[in-house]
Amino acid sequence: MVDQLRILAAGLQPQLPGSVEVREHIERMAMLAFTQQSRLVSEIADTVLAPALQRQREHLTPVTKPTLPASGI
């Protein structure tokens, strides 16, 4: 979406007076949206993915641990 807005703003630049301001405004909006999107992805990873991965590791750990032979045998 950000790239599409940039392309649109670049296309307007030679056609409209004040288009530089429009491009700069779109750029600011895009950066704000990107920052918010990154924050949301981090929150999802922390609250959903991290616990799910931890549970998966806990289930896999007993299966993947090698068994040691009994001492004295």
Buried (B, 14 or more C-beta within 10 A) or exposed (E): EBEEBBEEBEEBEEEEEEBEEBBEEBBEEBEEEEEEEEEEEEEEEEEEEEEEEEEEEEEEEEEEEEEEEEEEE
